Every structure is written in C-alpha cells, then in structure tokens.
C-alpha cells in the first residue's frame, strides 16, 4: 500500500478515493505486473465497486496481444463492478462508456479542447493517445466485470518505445504542470459512476456523447474484425455502440475489431 507521505504527483490516496467516490474499497500497490490480472484473481470475493491501482505496472495489457506501456507518474487502475447494474445486451458498450467518461473527466485538467474518443476503447488528446481501456470478464464469475484503465498523466514518454513515443500524449503536457494523481482518479471515478448508471437505464445521452467525441467520424479507416480488414469512411458511432463504416459494398456495422489505420 502507499505511504501517507507519498508525492501526490506520483502516488494515490486510497482514503480520498473511498471518501469522495462510490468505491467501497481501494487498494493502492507500489507495483503490480497488471492491475487487471490482479483484479480478475480477486473479483469473485470482492465487494464492488472495488479499485485496484498500482504506482508502477510492469506488464500492463491492452486489447488482444497489445501491451500498455506505463512509466512513473502514469495512472493505472482496474475497477471491479457488478454486472447486474448493466443489462447483458449493453455490456459491449461498457468500453465506450468508460472512454467517454474518461474523456469528460480529463477535459477539466487540460487546456486543449481536442479530447476525443477513438472507438472502441482509447482516449486521444490533440490527436495522440492519452488513455486506454480494457474490459474483461473474470473467468467463472458471472456477476463481475473488470474495467482496466491506463492514463498518461505525469509520465514522460521520452523513454517509451518508438511507436508509443510518436503517438502518445500525457495530460501534464497540455496542462503545463504536473497533476495530482488522486484528483484525476477521483474525477474519473465520479464520472464513471454517473455514466454507468446512465448505461444501466439505456440513456440516449451516452450515445450522443459518443458521437460528439468520436475521433474517427469522416475519416478513412481500416478495421480488422479478426477475420479480414475492411477499409472505408467512418460515419460515426451508432446508438448501440456499433461503428458505422461506409465501404464499397455499402454501410457496414461493427461491434468489435481493431482500427489498424485511420487518416
């Protein structure tokens, strides 16, 4: 667990998290290989919403075989929630809901208005990736869901791999100053509580927000759905979370896949 005198730009205060958000319990670890892996292991015995955060994450995971690179000063955490709060048919929309919540939360900390949502699970800041989301179902546990989040807050990208350095961004760069990690986390969790409640009630407010934040609308995109790559013009995000792509064969709707290129 974190020390009470930890630097607020590098550490997280679990007591503030429990006091100022809807999280029942918050674990803050000095180091974990992956907050999602840890959350998946303890999900069955958890009392959601439960937070698992790490000051250093050494083997963070993204979608598929991707890894989430994080350096000192990044915000990496996983939130265990109960799935009965979200109807099963809307579970595929959890990533979008988390992404739009994060986008709205970080907007108050940065000076740019170019905070966007890249379908289905990334947040971009002035055209560069600042946050990623990984939603997973714990094996053998029917009523839990793990939402993993990585946000570049105060971490320098100088030592990142070439591809991460070229396309990544940190909130502190836009803010012009280091940020208090707990402040950022509290803002994200408060917004997540509101938006997950909206998702449970199928509010059209969320769909409108997805569309307004969509980074890909009007752009040429190549999407790989696991079986083939499809290229066309993105026409936005549908009410049910599907990405609409205008292809030479007509409009196509996709509920999953990886955007390999966009221009």
Beta strands, then each sheet from edge to edge (+ up, - down):
strand 1: 25-32
strand 2: 50-57
strand 3: 60-61
strand 4: 67-68
strand 5: 75-82
strand 6: 115-118
strand 7: 122-125
strand 8: 128-136
strand 9: 144-151
strand 10: 220-224
strand 11: 229-237
strand 12: 243-247
strand 13: 250-254
strand 14: 258-262
sheet 1: 1+ 2+ 5- 9+ 8- 7+ 6-
sheet 2: 3+ 4-
sheet 3: 13+ 12- 11+ 10- 14+
end
